[in-house]
Amino acid sequence: MLMADPNGGVRLFSLRKGCLLSHRSYSRCVSNNPPTPAYPVAPDGITLDELMAYDTILVAMSGGKDSVACLLHLLSLGVPKEKLELWHHDIDGNEGSELMDWPVTRDYCKKLAEAFELPLYFSWKEGGFEGEMLRQDALTRPVRFEQPDGTIGKAGGTTGKLNTRRKFPQVTANLMTRWCSAYLKIDVCTSAINNQPRFRGQKTLLVTGERAQESSARAKYKVLEPHKSDLRNGKRYQRHVDQWRPVHKWTEQQVWAIFEAFKVNPHPCYRVGFSRCSCMPCIFGNADQWATVKKLDPARFEKLAGYEADFGVTLKRKVSLPVLAAKGKAYKMTQEEAEIAMSREYDEPIFVEEWKLPSGAYGESCGPI
């Protein structure tokens, strides 16, 4: 079970052995003796009996702290892994662009899924962020999504209006202007559900990690509601899909507490000073974060600055990236921490014996508004 630590954290204990579990015995313990959450749980959460009524539970897995916390919370409630699928939306697509995401993110998600013995499916918009940003007199590209039988589905990209972007998404709560979230994550997920017949005639729960503490806009989100793909009252066929935000009312402290309880190693971006695991060069980033991006990947930084000059529109409305980065100070990190974050392969353990709070915890959020 999860028990309070006298130093303010929580620990995962075996009820039968009365000792700290190693990561090797975690899977067996959870399946035979689900832990009882001792960290605060929102009063409007879903009970285990209600969760068991769903045929499939999809966990939107960015690799960031909030999405991982959702997974750990589900496991702590006793949800069997047979009901769970992890879904990761590749921001850069799968066609070779490496403009926005952390290089290590994809493999970190793979290793996390392997450690918990869960299936992981990738989905993406063809061309990713860069392809959509460079769209000129063209349709938005199709969505691709991995399926359990090993095939890759395809949807969209054949109808609509020809349009031109050629500018970065802007910092705003409006998802039409801040198009990256809508086009590369929200719509990709919806399309992947809509275009897989396996979700017809069953109850599906999509779990996402938005927290009210992140922004005033997210504070207004409902904890549980029908998802955009829901068709429970459809005439030709039914598709019951709900969306649940289990950590919506959690504080950041609660998020890190469940990481410590399960001894899960967080995404490497937190160890190089970032407090959010979004895109590496996130449009919300402040001067220090952009100075850090420039330090970690000068070539990528120069490419982004080049796009600003090409578009005649800056990523930030009032300042160019070179000027913004010059005003900041790169986060402190070791060479090893930098190399891990910038690697395409994640070779660190998912479970650690000695868990430490990463340097980016409780830092500058610079997130959604």
C-alpha positions in Angstrom: 0.0 0.0 0.0 1.0 3.6 -0.2 1.9 5.0 3.2 2.9 8.4 4.4 6.6 9.1 4.9 7.6 11.1 8.0 9.5 13.4 5.7 6.4 14.4 3.8 6.5 11.9 0.9 4.8 8.5 0.5 6.3 5.1 0.0 5.0 1.9 -1.6 4.9 -0.9 1.0 4.0 -4.5 0.7 1.2 -5.4 3.1 2.4 -8.9 3.3 6.1 -8.2 3.8 5.9 -4.8 5.5 8.9 -3.5 3.6 9.7 -1.3 0.7 9.1 -3.0 -2.7 11.8 -3.2 -5.3 10.8 -2.5 -8.9 11.2 -6.2 -9.6 8.4 -7.2 -7.3 6.1 -4.3 -8.2 4.1 -6.0 -11.0 3.4 -9.1 -8.9 2.4 -7.0 -5.8 0.0 -4.7 -7.7 -1.8 -7.6 -9.4 -2.2 -9.6 -6.2 -2.6 -6.8 -3.7 -3.4 -3.4 -5.2 -1.9 -0.5 -3.1 -4.3 1.8 -1.3 -3.6 5.5 -2.2 -2.5 7.5 0.8 -1.9 10.7 -1.3 -4.9 13.0 -1.5 -7.5 11.9 -4.1 -10.1 14.3 -5.5 -13.5 13.6 -4.0 -15.2 13.5 -7.4 -12.9 10.8 -8.7 -14.2 7.6 -10.3 -14.4 4.5 -8.1 -12.7 1.2 -9.1 -16.1 -0.4 -9.7 -16.9 2.4 -12.1 -13.6 2.1 -13.8 -14.1 -1.7 -14.2 -17.3 -0.9 -16.3 -15.1 0.4 -19.1 -13.9 -2.1 -21.7 -10.7 -0.1 -22.5 -9.0 2.7 -20.7 -6.7 4.9 -22.9 -4.0 6.9 -21.0 -2.7 9.9 -23.0 1.0 9.4 -22.3 3.1 12.5 -23.2 5.9 11.2 -20.9 5.4 14.2 -18.6 4.8 14.1 -14.9 1.0 14.6 -15.1 0.3 11.9 -17.6 2.6 9.4 -15.7 0.8 10.4 -12.5 -2.5 9.4 -14.1 -1.1 6.0 -15.0 0.3 5.5 -11.5 -3.0 6.6 -9.9 -5.0 4.1 -12.0 -2.6 1.3 -11.0 -2.8 2.3 -7.3 -6.6 2.1 -7.5 -6.3 -1.5 -8.7 -7.2 -1.2 -12.4 -5.9 -4.3 -14.1 -3.3 -3.7 -16.8 -5.4 -5.7 -19.3 -7.7 -2.8 -19.5 -5.0 -0.2 -20.1 -3.4 1.2 -23.2 -0.9 4.0 -23.4 -1.2 6.5 -26.3 1.5 8.9 -27.3 1.0 11.6 -29.9 4.3 12.3 -31.8 4.5 16.0 -32.1 7.1 15.9 -34.8 5.3 13.1 -36.7 7.1 10.1 -38.0 8.5 11.4 -41.3 11.9 12.7 -40.1 11.3 16.1 -38.6 13.0 16.8 -35.3 12.0 20.4 -34.7 10.0 20.4 -31.5 10.1 17.3 -29.3 12.7 16.2 -26.8 14.8 13.6 -28.6 14.4 11.2 -25.7 10.7 11.4 -25.3 9.6 8.6 -27.7 12.0 6.0 -26.2 11.3 7.1 -22.6 7.6 6.4 -23.3 8.5 3.0 -24.8 10.7 2.1 -21.8 7.9 3.2 -19.4 5.4 1.0 -21.1 7.8 -1.9 -21.1 8.5 -1.5 -17.4 4.8 -1.6 -16.5 4.1 -4.3 -19.2 1.5 -2.2 -21.0 0.8 -1.7 -24.7 1.9 1.6 -26.2 0.5 3.0 -29.5 1.9 6.0 -31.3 -0.2 8.4 -33.4 0.7 11.5 -35.3 -0.2 14.0 -38.0 1.9 13.4 -41.1 4.7 15.9 -41.2 4.2 16.8 -37.5 4.5 20.3 -36.2 6.9 21.4 -38.9 4.7 20.1 -41.8 1.6 21.8 -40.5 3.5 25.1 -39.8 4.8 25.1 -43.4 1.5 24.4 -45.0 0.9 26.7 -48.0 -2.2 26.5 -50.2 -2.7 23.0 -49.1 -5.0 20.7 -47.1 -3.9 19.7 -43.6 -2.2 16.3 -43.7 -3.7 13.0 -42.7 -3.5 11.4 -39.2 -1.7 8.1 -38.7 -2.2 5.8 -35.8 -0.8 2.4 -34.7 -3.3 -0.4 -34.1 -3.2 -3.5 -32.0 -2.8 -5.8 -35.0 0.4 -4.1 -36.0 -1.1 -2.1 -38.9 -1.0 1.7 -39.2 -4.3 3.4 -39.8 -4.8 6.6 -41.8 -7.6 9.2 -41.6 -8.3 12.6 -43.0 -6.2 14.8 -45.3 -8.5 14.5 -48.3 -11.2 17.1 -47.7 -11.5 20.7 -46.4 -10.2 24.0 -47.6 -6.8 24.8 -49.0 -5.1 27.0 -46.5 -1.8 28.6 -45.5 -0.1 28.8 -42.1 3.5 29.8 -42.4 3.7 31.1 -38.8 4.2 29.6 -35.4 1.2 28.9 -33.1 0.7 31.9 -30.8 0.5 32.1 -27.0 -3.2 32.2 -26.3 -6.0 30.1 -24.8 -7.7 30.0 -28.2 -6.8 26.6 -29.7 -7.5 27.9 -33.2 -4.6 30.4 -32.9 -2.5 28.1 -30.6 -3.1 25.4 -33.2 -0.3 23.0 -32.0 -2.4 21.5 -29.2 -5.5 21.0 -31.3 -4.0 19.8 -34.6 -1.1 17.7 -33.1 -2.7 16.2 -30.0 -6.4 16.7 -29.4 -7.5 16.1 -33.0 -5.0 13.3 -33.6 -6.4 11.4 -30.6 -10.0 12.0 -31.6 -9.3 10.8 -35.2 -7.5 7.6 -33.9 -10.6 6.7 -31.8 -13.1 7.6 -34.5 -11.4 5.5 -37.1 -10.9 2.3 -35.2 -14.0 0.0 -35.4 -12.8 -1.8 -32.3 -14.2 1.1 -30.1 -17.7 0.6 -31.5 -20.2 -1.1 -29.2 -18.1 -0.7 -26.1 -17.3 1.7 -23.3 -14.0 3.5 -23.6 -12.4 5.9 -21.1 -9.8 8.4 -22.2 -7.6 9.6 -19.3 -5.7 12.9 -19.7 -3.5 14.8 -17.3 -4.7 18.4 -17.3 -4.5 20.0 -13.8 -6.4 23.1 -12.6 -3.3 24.5 -11.0 -1.7 24.9 -14.5 -3.9 27.7 -15.7 -7.2 29.6 -15.2 -8.5 28.0 -18.4 -7.7 24.5 -17.3 -9.2 25.1 -13.9 -12.6 25.3 -15.7 -12.3 21.9 -17.3 -14.7 19.2 -16.2 -13.2 16.3 -14.4 -15.5 13.8 -16.2 -17.4 14.4 -19.5 -18.2 12.7 -22.8 -15.3 12.9 -25.2 -15.4 14.5 -28.6 -15.4 11.1 -30.2 -18.4 9.9 -28.1 -21.3 8.5 -30.1 -23.3 6.7 -27.5 -26.6 7.7 -29.0 -25.5 7.1 -32.6 -28.1 5.7 -35.1 -25.8 3.5 -37.2 -23.6 2.4 -34.4 -22.7 3.4 -30.8 -19.3 4.4 -29.4 -19.4 5.3 -25.8 -16.3 7.4 -24.9 -15.8 9.4 -21.7 -12.8 11.6 -20.8 -11.5 11.7 -17.3 -9.0 14.0 -15.8 -8.1 12.2 -12.5 -5.3 14.6 -11.4 -7.3 17.8 -12.2 -7.4 18.9 -8.6 -4.0 17.7 -7.6 -1.2 20.0 -6.7 2.3 19.5 -8.1 3.4 18.2 -4.7 0.8 15.4 -5.0 2.1 14.5 -8.5 5.7 14.2 -7.3 4.5 12.3 -4.3 3.1 9.5 -6.4 6.3 9.4 -8.4 8.3 8.9 -5.2 5.8 6.3 -4.0 6.3 4.2 -7.1 10.0 5.2 -7.4 9.6 6.1 -11.0 12.3 8.0 -12.7 10.8 11.1 -14.4 11.4 12.3 -17.9 15.0 13.6 -18.3 13.8 17.1 -19.2 13.0 17.7 -15.5 16.6 17.0 -14.6 17.9 19.7 -16.9 15.7 22.3 -15.2 12.4 22.2 -17.1 9.2 22.1 -15.0 7.0 21.0 -17.8 7.5 18.2 -20.3 5.9 19.7 -23.4 7.8 20.5 -26.6 11.4 21.2 -25.9 11.2 24.7 -27.6 7.7 25.3 -26.3 5.9 28.5 -27.4 5.2 29.2 -23.8 8.9 29.1 -22.8 10.5 32.1 -21.0 13.9 33.7 -21.5 15.7 31.1 -19.3 14.1 28.2 -21.1 15.0 29.5 -24.5 18.5 30.2 -23.4 18.6 26.5 -22.3 17.2 25.3 -25.6 20.0 27.3 -27.3 22.6 25.7 -25.0 21.3 22.1 -25.5 20.7 22.3 -29.3 22.2 25.3 -31.0 21.3 24.0 -34.5 17.7 23.6 -33.7 17.6 27.0 -32.1 19.1 28.6 -35.3 16.5 26.8 -37.4 13.6 28.1 -35.4 15.1 31.6 -35.5 15.5 31.2 -39.3 11.8 30.4 -39.6 11.0 33.6 -37.7 12.9 35.6 -40.3 11.4 33.6 -43.2 7.8 34.1 -42.0 8.3 37.7 -41.0 6.4 36.7 -37.8 8.1 36.0 -34.5 7.2 33.1 -32.3 6.7 35.5 -29.4 4.6 38.4 -30.4 6.9 41.2 -29.2 10.4 39.7 -29.3 12.5 37.5 -31.5 14.0 34.2 -30.2 17.6 35.4 -30.4 16.7 38.5 -28.4 14.6 36.5 -25.9 17.3 33.9 -25.3 20.0 36.6 -24.8 17.9 37.9 -21.9 17.9 34.5 -20.2 20.3 32.3 -18.3 20.5 28.6 -19.1 19.6 26.2 -16.4 22.4 24.4 -14.5 22.9 20.8 -15.5 25.6 18.2 -15.7 27.0 17.1 -19.0 25.5 13.6 -18.3 22.0 15.1 -17.7 22.2 17.0 -20.9 23.3 14.0 -22.9 20.5 11.8 -21.5 17.8 14.5 -22.3 19.2 14.9 -25.9 19.6 11.2 -26.6 17.3 9.3 -28.9 17.6 6.2 -26.6 16.6 6.2 -23.0 19.0 3.8 -21.2 18.3 4.9 -17.6 16.2 2.7 -15.3 12.5 3.5 -15.1 12.4 2.4 -11.4 15.1 3.7 -9.1 16.1 2.6 -5.6 17.0 6.1 -4.4 14.4 8.5 -5.8 15.3 12.2 -5.9 13.2 15.2 -6.7 14.4 16.6 -10.1 15.8 20.1 -10.3 12.9 21.3 -12.5 10.3 20.5 -9.9 8.3 23.5 -8.7 10.1 25.6 -11.3 8.9 28.1 -13.9 5.9 26.5 -15.4 5.5 28.7 -18.5 2.5 26.6 -19.5 -1.0 26.8 -20.9 -3.1 29.9 -20.2 
